[in-house]
């Protein structure tokens, strides 16, 4: 079940493109490693960002074909 406190943040992060999402995830991970438990729910945030990161990475390699009428 999704945590209602994390939904607005993950909704915002879902709109980010791959490089920006990767930078946000990496910065939060480094902050979490250097300072133990810097934010409440940081583990859940990292799991959510990691899931979004992997989903965007998978979609990044897909090529979307244009419909036949647009190719003319």
Secondary structure as UniProt FT lines:
FT   TURN            4..6
FT   HELIX           7..14
FT   HELIX           18..34
FT   TURN            36..37
FT   TURN            40..41
FT   HELIX           42..60
FT   HELIX           68..70
//
